[in-house]
Amino acid sequence: METKHKVHTLDSVAEYNEDNKRWAFTQDEKPFLEAAKLDRELGQKRDIGYKKACTIPTIVQLEILEKYGVDMMSDEFMQDPSNMKWLLNVIKTEYPLLMSY
């Protein structure tokens, strides 16, 4: 018999299945896609001196952690410019609609 545990946050659900000992995560991606689209539209109209690279929802952070074993939220990761270059490449190639430019 399958046993599940659910944890809800504001915009996501984490669900643990005891039969296969795995967590499953779901999240409404629409607000993130809409924010990235708005960033792209606004960025084309004005130069504000810097570019916001992307909008990364929690579900994508967790997917990258599971797929690549990379905790992008760790202090060590964020302090290394080569990590940021790697992360932007992953977002551009695997999640291009999250890009802000």
Secondary structure, DSSP 8 states (H G I E B T S, - for coil): ---EEEEE-SSEEEEEETTTTEEEEEE--HHHHHHHHHHHHHHHH---SS---B---HHHHHHHHHHH---TTSHHHHH-HHHHHHHHHHHHHH-GGGB--
